[in-house]
Amino acid sequence: MPVSIFTALAIYFVIWWIVLFAVLPWGVHSQHESGEMTPGTDPGAPVLTHLRRKLVWTTIVATVVFSAWFVVYAYRLITFDQLASWLGMTN
């Protein structure tokens, strides 16, 4: 059963967002940690976010995760019965 292009794009989109939230805290230093306090801002606010770099890393990691999912799905490397057995859901 092949996956449609729209389903694949939706799955990639979900993976991309999940990875983005995992990547966002990478390398962030707060104003309090760096000692560069800007008046009127929260001490926990980041000094530099490096957002463009994080978007690139998010795309790279999400593409790797999606590719792994696609290979497992396309070649049926893991069946639902195996997954249920691993999760202890067998009768």
Secondary structure, DSSP 8 states (H G I E B T S, - for coil): ----HHHHHHHHHHHHHHHHHHHTTTT--BHHHHT---TTS-TTSBS---HHHHHHHHHHHHHHHHHHHHHHHHTT-S-HHHHHHHTT---
